[in-house]
Every structure is written in C-alpha cells, then in structure tokens.
C-alpha cells in the first residue's frame, strides 16, 4: 500500500496525514474483496524496515494501527471476516500485542474472507523464521532432513493454510516487491499502478482483478500445454 507519504506531500501536508487517509482505502479494499468473494487479502501495513523511518512517523503508525484495531474489529466480525496479523508481533509493545490477540480471537471462526495484515513483516524474516521452526523440529527428532521439501517448508510460512497467492498489487509507481511475501509470490501475477494508495478505490481494484483475469498462467508449462488441458495446473 505505497504512496501515503507522497500523497500527503502533494497536498502540502505531513506524511502522517497520508497514512490516516490511507485507512479509507483499506476499508474500500476490504469491502471489495468481501463483496466479490476473494478468499484471502493481505495488506502490507508496516515492514520490518519501516522502523528506520522518522520517529514521529513510526509513532503515528503505531497509534493508527492500535486505533484501527479498536474501531474496525467489530465491523470485521459482523461481516464474517477473519483477521490475521502476520509478522514479528514481539516487536510491538504489550498493549498492542494484547489488542492483536483479542482481535484475532474474536474473528477466528469467521470464514467469508481472511484479512491478513502484515505488520513488522518482511519476506526474508518469514523465510528465516520458517527455517528456524524446521530446525527446532529436527533438533527434537520430529523431522528428518530428507522430509524437508516445499510442502514441509510451506507449512511453517506465516500464510500457511491460506490459498496460493494469485495476484500481487503494488500502488505508488515503484516496480519492486520490497521484501513482501517472497516465498508466496513465486508464481503470482504482478500488477503495478502509478496510483498512490489513498486514491486506490474499488474501481481500481476491479481493474487490477480484470487485468489478472486476462492473463494466461502457465506455471512452467507452455501456452500450448495449457490450452489443451482440462484443468488448470496448481502452483508449486
């Protein structure tokens, strides 16, 4: 969800003003996903590298995260949306960790949409964390090295149990993934837009999905093979 700061600067406002405006775009994206039957939506809210930003901006982001959790979780629950926070939660203060735990518990049984919020998250952290978990199992004698494969590794990734990542959208004009869902995006389609996040509305989300729907996903096969198959191959 890139472009909050630049959106604010274009209006001669502080960068933090853009983050607050971006909350409305989050609501719009969640509403679109819920209404169109998308099973899982992951939003990159705060990366493990974002701690390096100016202290004032980080402070506002933490406050905003806490306020949004408090104000939105009941709405999510009412709309049968499950909230899952992925990332190194231990990096937050105890009060925020408690709010995260309470929000996840309240929505745990919901099934219409899983909303993943990546907070203090990094794709490399995710991979390293999964590796540590496998090593712990091996040290306990519960895992043999020959059993380590994509399936067993994937079971330790933060998004385990969710559908394969189909589409990765980046707003704000930059053409990079910035350490987001590195393992998960192996076969994902990418969609980049110049639109800054606060201006990314439901119509723009629909355009991204429509663009995705027009693509031929080959998963290592040729186009001819795909055309002659009755069933679309699954992602690895």
N, C-alpha and C positions, 0 to 999 in steps of 0.2 A: 504494500500500500504506500507507494512512494510519491512524494511531491507535496506533502503537507507544508513543509517549511517554505518552499518556493512559492506556493500558493499564497501564503500569508505575506511574504516579502513583496509580491506583486501588488499587494493592496496596502503597502507601507505599514504592515503590522508585524509584531514579533512572531517568530517561528511557532511559538507555543499556541498562538491564535489558530494556526493552520491545523494543529493536532486536534484541537477542540472541534473545528469544523469537520475534520475527517471522521468524527464519530457518526455524523449523519450519513456519510457514505457507507459506513459499516452497517448501519441499520438497513440501508437500501439494499446492500449486497445480500445480507442475511434474509431479508424479505423475499428477494428474487429467488434465491436458492430454495427457500422453503416452498414457495408457490409453484415452482417449476419441477419439483421432485428430485433435485440434486441430493444425493445421499450424504455427501461429506464436503464441507467447505473449510479450508484452512487459511487463516489470516495471519500474516507476519506482522505482529504488533510491535515487538521490541527484540532486537537481535542481541546476541552476547557481545557484539562490538559497540552497541549503542551506549554503553556505559562511558565511553570515551567522549561523548558529546558534552557541551557546556553543562555545568552542574544545575543551573536553573532549568534548562530544558529537560534533563533527566528527572528532576524533582517534579515538574509538571506532568510528565508522562506517567510517573508512578502514582501521582494523585489522581490523574484522569483514569488510569486503569482501575484503581480502587473504587472511584465513584461510579464508573460504568458497570463494574461487577455488581455493585449495590443496587443500581437503578434498573438494570436490564435483566437480571437473572429471573425475576418473577415472570417477565414477559416471555422469556425463552421457555420457561417451564410451561406456561399457559399454551404455547404454540407447539408443544411436544418436541422441543429442540434440546438435544443433549449438549452440554458444554464440557469441553475437554481442554485443559491447558497443557501444552507440550513445551518442554524446555527445562532448564535447571532452576526449579522452583526454590531451591535452597538459597538462591542469591537474593531473594526478597526478604523484607522484614517479617517478623512473626505474625503481625496483624494481617498483612496482605496474604500470607500463606494460609491463614485461617479462613479468610474470605474465599480464596480459591477452593479450598477443601469443601467448604459449605456449599458453594455454588455447584461444584461437580456432584456432590452427594444429592442435592435437591433435584438435579436433572438427569441423574444416572439411568433411570429407567425409560427415558424418552427415546423415540425411535424415528421420528419423521425426518430429522436432519441431525447430523453430528457437526457441531461447530467447534473446530479446533482453533485455539488462539495460541500462536507461537510466541512465547514471552521468555526473555533471556534464553533464546534459542539460537542455535547455529547448526548447520548441516554437518560440519565436521565434529562438533560436540556430540551430535546424535550418533554418528558412526563410532566414535571413540567410546561413548557410553555403552553402546551395544556390544562392542568388543570386550569391555570390562565385564559385562554381565556373562558373556560366554566364558571368559577366563575364570570367573568365580564358579560357574557350574563345573568347569573342568577340574578346578582345584578341589572341589567337593567330591569328585569322582562320578558326577552325574552326567558328564558329557565326554565323549571320545572325540579326539581331534578329527577322526575320519567322518564324524557326523556333522562337522561344520560345513554348511553349504548355504546357498542363497535363502533357502527356506528357514533354516535354523537361525541364520543371522537376521532375517527379516522379522522373526518373532521377537527380537529384542529391540527393534526400532520403535520410536515413540508413537508412530501411527499404526502399529500392529493391530490387526483386526478390522481396519478400515479398507474401503475399496482401493484398488490401484489408482495412483494419481494419473488423471487423464489430461488435464489442462492446467498449465501454469500461466497466470496472467501477471504482468508487471506494468504498473502505471508509471507515469513520470518521465518517459522517454529514454531511460537507460536500458541498454541491451545486455543485461547480465542477470545472474540469479542471486548474487550476493549472499552466498552461503545458506541458501534456503532449500530445504528438502533435497539434499544432494543425492542420497540413496534413492529416494522415492521418484525422482524425476527422470530416471534412466530412459524410460520410453514415453514420457509425457510430451504433449504438444505445447509449444511456447507461443504466447501472444503478447506482443509489446505494443503499448499505446503511448502517445505523447500526452494524453490527458493526465492532469495532476489528480491525485487521489480524491480530494474533496469534491471534484467535478465528475467523478466516475459514478454515474447513476444506473438505474435499472436498464435503460435502453442501451447503454454502452456495454453493460454486462451481457445483454442479449446478443449484441453484435459480436462479442467475443465468442460466445457459445455457437452462434451461427457460423462463424468462420471455422471453428473447430469441427463442426458437423460436415463441412465440405471437404475435409482432408482425408486422404487415404492413409490409414495406419497400417504399416507393413510388418513391424516387429521383426525385422531381419529378413523377411521374405521378399520376393519380387512382386511387382504390381500384378503380373500375370497370375502368380500363385494365389494372390488374394482374390482376384476376380473369379477364379474357378472353385474357390472354397465355399462351402455352405455355411460354415461357422467362422466367425472372426477369431483369429488366434488370440490367446491370452498373453498378457505382458509377463515377462520373466520376473 
